[in-house]
Amino acid sequence: MNRLLILIGKIVVGFLRLFKRNAGNLPGIILWHLTGGKACKMFKVDCPIIAVTGTNGKTSVTNCIAQLFEQSGKKIIINREGNNLDTGICSMLLKYCDSSGKVDADLLILETDESHVPVVYSQLKLETLVVLNFFRDQLDRNGEMETLIQKINGFCKTFTGNLILNGDDPNTARLGRANPENKNVKYFHAEPYAFATNTIYEASEGRFCPFCGEALVYDYYQYSHIGKFRCNKCGFGSEQPYITASGIDLDKPEFTADGHSYSPQLNSIYNIYNMTAVAAAAKLYNIDQKITDNVINNYTVNNGRMENFMLGDRKATLNLAKNPVGANMTLRVMNEMKGEKELLFVLNDNIADGLDVSWIYDINFTIFERVTRVVTSGTRAYDIAVRIKCSGYDAANIVVRPDLDEAVEELAKTPGRKFVIANYTAVQPTRAALRRYSEKHGGEQK
């Protein structure tokens, strides 16, 4: 029966490729229905599996961990296209398996949607799970964050493999106590950077101890609820870090982990946490230090995540923000940069974004510093304009341009540094509009 199902799946993959489609999800959806939701069980995977999950940073960390092993000479399989649901992972495995379902690789390294971790790894044996963070995200699909955490916590209760957890996120760190018998729990941590604060300025979900209900005490906040916390009643938050980022300097940028210095390409505290997770995985798997240096120091992105464009002689930085934390992090990077700047915010409400855009009211626009003008665009251009106005920003400095090309033209007509925030389905159209402007008026992608 498995061979027949595999054959059906491969025929679907071949048919889609014939018509130049990437077969990223549809073959898995078909097999999911044919197997009653157990499609991943069809595959014979004998190699270790490393999974990366969390609200933000999954793609970057997955790609970096893959590079660690690729540069170590290992044959790896990775879902680079980002199809991270069970159906997407099934579709990917179909491309690499033989007619019996056997997958030939040294490692599988899989970006995995948070809600699908229990689904996929009840069918495939997982060796290492890296959990980066938990924030409110796509509420109409995921529900409240606590519901999502409980799903993964239930999986972790019987998981005895390696757990690499963000020890500065109480919502992530709590998973380390799900199974008291698991001795393979590792925490990564970061010392405060220059813009860490003593009070919280953004929407937060980590205010109370998940074990005794006591209010958590923070020594400092890095961003949102990420920071050095502890529960004075039960001791939650006192776990010993496996690896710590210290000496963080975002101007250079550089940081130190396990006594070794790194110079990453991206200068945000958010990226420092991502790269510390990568360093933790490298340490766990005894990756050669030269390879770890090369991966962490040279990793960059060109898919709308802190991607730079030149609009004539004006530099514009585009960043994806699919939830309040992603948007707040871009605002932080913008505010921490000297000089005046302008912002373009592109907001869509397509199915993949989540139809509920109320999350924009958890973005802290009151922290604007030296932001002289805001342009808004997308299917909900007026909603985001109203939200920014409600934060106290002068409405006279807000320009609404629902058409993306017109919005980019508007942004670029004045001098100065530019920042662009776009949510999920908006990011690729925004990249295209920025490119079109550069081709028409001069400038290039950086």
C-alpha positions as CSV (number, residue, x, y, z in Angstrom):
1,M,0.0,0.0,0.0
2,N,2.8,2.4,0.9
3,R,4.4,1.9,-2.5
4,L,1.2,2.7,-4.2
5,L,0.8,5.9,-2.2
6,I,4.4,6.9,-2.8
7,L,3.8,6.3,-6.6
8,I,0.7,8.5,-6.5
9,G,2.6,11.2,-4.7
10,K,5.5,11.1,-7.1
11,I,3.1,11.3,-10.1
12,V,1.6,14.4,-8.6
13,V,5.0,16.0,-8.0
14,G,6.1,15.2,-11.6
15,F,2.8,16.6,-13.0
16,L,3.2,19.8,-11.1
17,R,6.8,20.2,-12.2
18,L,5.8,19.7,-15.8
19,F,3.7,22.8,-15.4
20,K,6.6,24.6,-13.6
21,R,4.9,24.5,-10.2
22,N,7.1,23.8,-7.2
23,A,5.0,21.0,-5.7
24,G,5.5,22.4,-2.3
25,N,2.2,21.5,-0.6
26,L,-0.4,19.9,-2.9
27,P,1.2,16.4,-3.1
28,G,1.3,16.3,0.7
29,I,-2.3,17.4,0.9
30,I,-3.4,14.6,-1.4
31,L,-1.5,12.0,0.6
32,W,-2.7,13.5,3.9
33,H,-6.3,12.8,2.8
34,L,-5.5,9.3,1.5
35,T,-3.7,8.3,4.7
36,G,-6.1,9.9,7.2
37,G,-3.5,12.5,8.3
38,K,-0.6,10.0,8.7
39,A,1.3,10.8,5.5
40,C,4.7,11.2,7.1
41,K,4.5,7.7,8.4
42,M,5.0,6.4,4.9
43,F,8.7,7.4,4.9
44,K,11.6,5.4,6.1
45,V,14.0,7.8,7.7
46,D,17.0,6.2,9.5
47,C,19.1,9.4,9.8
48,P,18.9,12.0,12.7
49,I,16.3,14.7,12.4
50,I,16.8,18.3,13.6
51,A,13.7,20.5,13.8
52,V,13.6,24.2,14.3
53,T,10.4,25.9,15.5
54,G,9.2,29.1,17.1
55,T,7.3,32.2,16.0
56,N,10.1,34.2,14.6
57,G,13.5,33.2,13.1
58,K,12.8,29.6,12.0
59,T,13.9,30.0,8.4
60,S,17.2,31.7,9.3
61,V,18.2,29.3,12.0
62,T,17.2,26.3,9.9
63,N,19.3,27.5,7.0
64,C,22.3,28.2,9.2
65,I,22.2,24.8,10.9
66,A,21.9,23.2,7.5
67,Q,25.0,25.1,6.4
68,L,26.9,23.8,9.4
69,F,26.4,20.2,8.3
70,E,26.8,20.9,4.5
71,Q,30.2,22.5,5.1
72,S,31.1,19.5,7.3
73,G,30.6,17.3,4.2
74,K,27.2,15.8,5.3
75,K,24.4,15.0,2.9
76,I,21.4,16.8,4.2
77,I,17.8,17.4,3.3
78,I,16.1,20.6,4.2
79,N,12.8,22.3,3.4
80,R,14.4,25.5,2.0
81,E,11.2,26.6,0.4
82,G,9.7,27.0,3.9
83,N,6.8,24.5,3.4
84,N,6.8,23.8,7.2
85,L,3.4,22.2,7.8
86,D,3.0,18.4,7.8
87,T,1.7,18.4,4.3
88,G,4.7,20.6,3.1
89,I,7.2,18.3,4.8
90,C,5.5,15.3,3.2
91,S,5.7,16.9,-0.2
92,M,9.4,17.6,0.3
93,L,10.2,14.0,1.4
94,L,8.4,12.7,-1.7
95,K,11.0,14.4,-3.9
96,Y,13.9,12.7,-2.1
97,C,12.6,9.2,-1.3
98,D,12.8,6.1,-3.5
99,S,9.8,4.0,-4.5
100,S,9.7,2.3,-1.1
101,G,9.7,5.6,0.8
102,K,13.3,5.3,2.0
103,V,15.0,8.7,2.4
104,D,18.8,8.7,1.8
105,A,20.5,11.4,3.8
106,D,22.9,11.9,6.7
107,L,20.5,14.4,8.4
108,L,17.1,15.9,7.9
109,I,17.0,19.5,9.0
110,L,13.4,20.7,9.0
111,E,11.8,24.1,9.7
112,T,8.5,23.1,11.4
113,D,5.5,25.2,12.1
114,E,4.9,25.4,15.8
115,S,1.4,23.9,15.7
116,H,2.7,21.0,13.6
117,V,5.6,19.8,15.8
118,P,3.4,17.2,17.6
119,V,1.8,16.1,14.3
120,V,5.0,15.6,12.3
121,Y,7.1,14.1,15.1
122,S,4.6,11.6,16.3
123,Q,5.2,10.1,12.8
124,L,9.0,10.7,12.4
125,K,11.6,10.1,15.1
126,L,13.1,13.4,16.1
127,E,16.6,13.7,17.6
128,T,16.9,17.5,18.3
129,L,14.3,20.2,18.7
130,V,15.4,23.9,18.6
131,V,12.7,26.2,20.0
132,L,13.4,29.9,19.4
133,N,10.5,31.9,20.9
134,F,6.8,32.2,21.2
135,F,4.7,35.3,20.4
136,R,1.1,36.0,19.5
137,D,0.8,35.3,15.8
138,Q,-2.0,34.6,13.3
139,L,-4.6,34.3,16.0
140,D,-7.4,33.2,13.5
141,R,-5.2,30.1,12.6
142,N,-3.2,29.4,15.8
143,G,-5.5,30.7,18.5
144,E,-4.0,32.3,21.6
145,M,-0.3,31.6,22.3
146,E,-1.0,29.5,25.4
147,T,-3.0,27.0,23.3
148,L,0.0,26.6,21.0
149,I,2.5,26.2,23.9
150,Q,0.3,23.5,25.5
151,K,0.4,21.5,22.2
152,I,4.2,21.5,22.1
153,N,4.5,21.0,25.9
154,G,2.4,17.9,25.5
155,F,4.8,16.6,22.9
156,C,7.8,17.4,25.1
157,K,6.3,15.4,28.0
158,T,7.4,12.2,26.3
159,F,10.3,13.6,24.3
160,T,13.8,12.4,25.5
161,G,15.9,13.9,22.6
162,N,17.9,17.1,22.6
163,L,15.9,20.3,23.4
164,I,17.7,23.6,22.6
165,L,15.6,26.3,24.2
166,N,15.7,30.1,24.4
167,G,16.3,30.5,28.1
168,D,15.4,34.2,28.0
169,D,11.8,33.5,26.8
170,P,9.7,32.1,29.7
171,N,7.3,30.7,27.2
172,T,10.0,28.6,25.6
173,A,12.1,27.9,28.7
174,R,9.1,26.3,30.4
175,L,9.3,23.4,27.9
176,G,12.5,22.3,29.7
177,R,10.4,21.1,32.6
178,A,7.8,19.2,30.6
179,N,9.7,15.9,31.0
180,P,11.7,15.7,34.2
181,E,13.3,12.5,32.9
182,N,14.9,14.3,29.9
183,K,18.5,15.1,30.7
184,N,19.2,16.6,27.3
185,V,17.8,20.1,27.8
186,K,20.0,22.9,26.7
187,Y,19.3,26.7,27.2
188,F,20.8,29.6,25.2
189,H,21.0,33.0,26.8
190,A,22.1,36.6,25.9
191,E,23.6,39.2,28.2
192,P,22.0,42.7,27.9
193,Y,22.9,44.8,24.8
194,A,23.1,48.6,24.8
195,F,19.4,49.2,24.3
196,A,18.1,46.6,26.8
197,T,15.6,48.2,29.3
198,N,14.6,47.9,32.9
199,T,10.9,48.2,32.0
200,I,8.8,46.8,29.1
201,Y,7.8,48.9,26.2
202,E,6.1,46.4,24.0
203,A,3.3,43.8,24.1
204,S,4.4,40.9,26.4
205,E,3.1,37.4,27.0
206,G,5.6,36.3,29.7
207,R,4.6,38.2,32.8
208,F,3.7,35.3,35.1
209,C,5.4,32.1,36.1
210,P,3.7,29.2,34.3
211,F,4.3,26.9,37.3
212,C,3.2,28.9,40.3
213,G,1.5,32.0,38.9
214,E,3.8,34.4,40.6
215,A,4.7,37.6,38.7
216,L,8.1,37.2,37.0
217,V,10.9,39.6,37.9
218,Y,13.2,40.8,35.1
219,D,16.7,42.0,35.5
220,Y,16.4,43.4,31.9
221,Y,14.3,43.2,28.8
222,Q,16.0,42.8,25.4
223,Y,12.7,43.1,23.4
224,S,9.1,42.2,24.2
225,H,9.2,39.6,27.0
226,I,12.7,38.3,26.0
227,G,15.2,39.0,28.7
228,K,16.7,37.8,32.0
229,F,13.8,36.7,34.2
230,R,13.2,34.7,37.4
231,C,10.4,33.6,39.6
232,N,11.2,34.4,43.2
233,K,8.7,31.9,44.5
234,C,9.6,28.6,42.7
235,G,13.0,29.4,41.1
236,F,11.9,29.2,37.4
237,G,14.4,31.0,35.3
238,S,17.4,29.9,37.3
239,E,18.4,27.2,34.8
240,Q,22.1,27.1,33.9
241,P,22.8,28.3,30.3
242,Y,24.4,25.9,27.9
243,I,25.7,28.8,25.8
244,T,25.7,32.6,26.4
245,A,26.0,35.5,24.1
246,S,27.9,38.4,25.7
247,G,29.8,41.5,24.6
248,I,27.0,42.3,22.2
249,D,27.9,45.4,20.1
250,L,25.4,46.0,17.3
251,D,27.4,48.9,15.8
252,K,30.2,46.7,14.7
253,P,28.3,44.2,15.0
254,E,29.8,41.5,17.1
255,F,29.2,39.2,20.1
256,T,31.0,36.4,22.0
257,A,29.7,32.9,22.7
258,D,31.6,30.3,24.6
259,G,34.6,32.6,24.6
260,H,34.6,32.8,20.8
261,S,34.0,36.1,18.9
262,Y,31.6,36.3,16.0
263,S,30.9,39.2,13.6
264,P,27.4,38.6,12.0
265,Q,26.2,40.5,9.0
266,L,22.9,41.6,10.6
267,N,22.9,44.1,13.4
268,S,19.8,43.3,15.5
269,I,19.4,41.8,18.9
270,Y,16.9,39.5,17.3
271,N,19.6,38.1,15.0
272,I,22.0,37.7,17.9
273,Y,19.5,35.3,19.5
274,N,19.2,33.4,16.2
275,M,22.9,33.1,15.8
276,T,23.3,32.0,19.5
277,A,20.9,29.2,18.8
278,V,23.0,28.2,15.8
279,A,26.1,28.3,18.0
280,A,24.4,26.0,20.5
281,A,23.6,23.5,17.8
282,A,27.1,23.6,16.5
283,K,28.4,23.0,20.1
284,L,26.0,20.1,20.6
285,Y,27.1,18.4,17.3
286,N,30.8,19.2,17.7
287,I,31.0,21.2,14.5
288,D,34.5,22.5,13.6
289,Q,34.9,26.0,14.9
290,K,36.1,27.3,11.5
291,I,32.9,26.1,10.0
292,T,30.8,27.7,12.7
293,D,32.7,31.0,12.2
294,N,32.1,30.9,8.5
295,V,28.3,30.3,8.9
296,I,27.6,32.8,11.6
297,N,29.8,35.5,10.2
298,N,28.6,35.3,6.6
299,Y,24.9,34.4,6.9
300,T,22.7,37.0,5.3
301,V,19.3,37.1,3.8
302,N,17.8,38.4,0.5
303,N,14.2,37.4,1.0
304,G,12.7,40.5,2.6
305,R,14.3,40.0,6.0
306,M,16.4,43.1,6.7
307,E,17.1,43.3,3.0
308,N,18.6,46.5,1.6
309,F,17.7,48.3,-1.6
310,M,19.0,51.5,-3.2
311,L,16.3,53.9,-4.4
312,G,18.6,56.1,-6.4
313,D,21.0,57.4,-3.6
314,R,18.5,56.6,-0.8
315,K,19.0,53.4,1.1
316,A,15.9,51.4,2.1
317,T,15.8,48.4,4.4
318,L,12.9,46.0,4.0
319,N,11.8,43.6,6.8
320,L,9.0,41.0,7.0
321,A,6.8,41.5,10.1
322,K,4.0,39.0,10.4
323,N,3.2,39.8,14.1
324,P,3.7,42.7,16.6
325,V,7.1,41.5,17.7
326,G,8.5,41.4,14.2
327,A,7.2,45.0,13.6
328,N,8.5,46.2,16.9
329,M,12.0,44.8,16.2
330,T,12.2,46.7,12.9
331,L,11.1,49.8,14.7
332,R,13.8,49.2,17.3
333,V,16.5,48.9,14.6
334,M,15.1,52.0,12.9
335,N,15.1,54.0,16.1
336,E,18.6,52.9,17.2
337,M,19.9,54.3,13.9
338,K,21.1,57.9,14.0
339,G,19.6,60.7,11.9
340,E,16.1,61.2,10.4
341,K,14.3,58.5,8.6
342,E,11.0,57.6,6.9
343,L,8.8,54.5,7.1
344,L,6.7,52.6,4.6
345,F,4.3,50.1,6.2
346,V,2.6,47.6,3.9
347,L,-0.3,45.7,5.5
348,N,-2.4,43.0,3.8
349,D,-5.2,40.8,5.2
350,N,-5.1,37.8,2.8
351,I,-5.8,34.3,4.1
352,A,-2.1,33.5,4.6
353,D,-1.7,36.7,6.7
354,G,-4.6,36.0,8.9
355,L,-7.8,38.0,8.3
356,D,-7.7,39.5,11.8
357,V,-5.3,42.5,11.7
358,S,-6.1,43.6,15.3
359,W,-2.4,42.7,16.1
360,I,-1.3,46.0,14.7
361,Y,-2.6,47.6,18.0
362,D,0.2,45.6,19.8
363,I,2.8,47.5,17.8
364,N,4.4,50.2,19.8
365,F,4.6,53.2,17.5
366,T,5.0,55.6,20.4
367,I,8.8,54.8,20.4
368,F,9.2,56.6,17.1
369,E,12.4,58.6,17.1
370,R,13.3,61.1,14.3
371,V,10.7,59.5,12.0
372,T,9.7,62.4,9.8
373,R,7.1,60.8,7.6
374,V,5.1,57.5,7.3
375,V,3.7,56.1,4.1
376,T,1.1,53.3,4.3
377,S,0.1,50.8,1.6
378,G,-1.5,47.4,1.0
379,T,-5.1,46.1,1.3
380,R,-5.4,47.5,4.8
381,A,-3.4,50.8,4.1
382,Y,-6.0,52.9,5.9
383,D,-6.2,50.6,9.0
384,I,-2.4,50.9,9.6
385,A,-2.6,54.7,9.0
386,V,-5.3,55.0,11.6
387,R,-3.4,52.8,14.0
388,I,-0.3,55.0,13.7
389,K,-2.3,58.2,14.1
390,C,-3.9,56.7,17.3
391,S,-0.4,56.3,18.8
392,G,-0.1,60.1,18.8
393,Y,1.9,60.5,15.6
394,D,1.0,63.6,13.6
395,A,-1.5,62.7,11.0
396,A,-0.2,65.5,8.7
397,N,3.0,63.3,8.3
398,I,1.0,60.2,7.2
399,V,0.5,59.5,3.5
400,V,-1.8,56.7,2.4
401,R,-1.0,55.1,-1.0
402,P,-2.8,51.7,-1.3
403,D,-1.0,51.0,-4.7
404,L,2.5,49.7,-3.9
405,D,4.3,51.4,-6.8
406,E,2.7,54.7,-5.9
407,A,3.7,54.1,-2.3
408,V,7.4,53.4,-3.2
409,E,7.4,56.5,-5.4
410,E,6.0,58.6,-2.5
411,L,8.6,57.1,-0.1
412,A,11.5,57.8,-2.5
413,K,10.7,61.4,-3.5
414,T,12.3,62.9,-0.3
415,P,15.9,62.5,0.8
416,G,17.0,60.4,3.8
417,R,17.1,56.9,5.2
418,K,14.1,54.7,4.5
419,F,12.7,51.6,6.3
420,V,9.9,49.4,4.9
421,I,7.8,46.9,7.0
422,A,5.6,44.4,5.1
423,N,3.6,41.6,6.4
424,Y,3.5,38.0,5.0
425,T,1.8,38.2,1.6
426,A,3.0,41.8,1.2
427,V,6.7,41.2,1.4
428,Q,7.3,39.7,-2.1
429,P,5.1,42.3,-3.9
430,T,6.9,45.0,-1.9
431,R,10.3,43.6,-3.0
432,A,9.2,43.7,-6.6
433,A,8.0,47.3,-6.3
434,L,11.3,48.4,-4.8
435,R,13.1,46.6,-7.6
436,R,10.9,48.3,-10.2
437,Y,11.7,51.7,-8.8
438,S,15.4,51.0,-8.8
439,E,15.3,49.8,-12.5
440,K,13.3,52.9,-13.5
441,H,15.1,55.5,-11.4
442,G,18.5,54.0,-10.7
443,G,19.9,52.2,-7.7
444,E,20.3,48.5,-7.0
445,Q,19.6,45.8,-4.5
446,K,22.3,45.6,-1.8
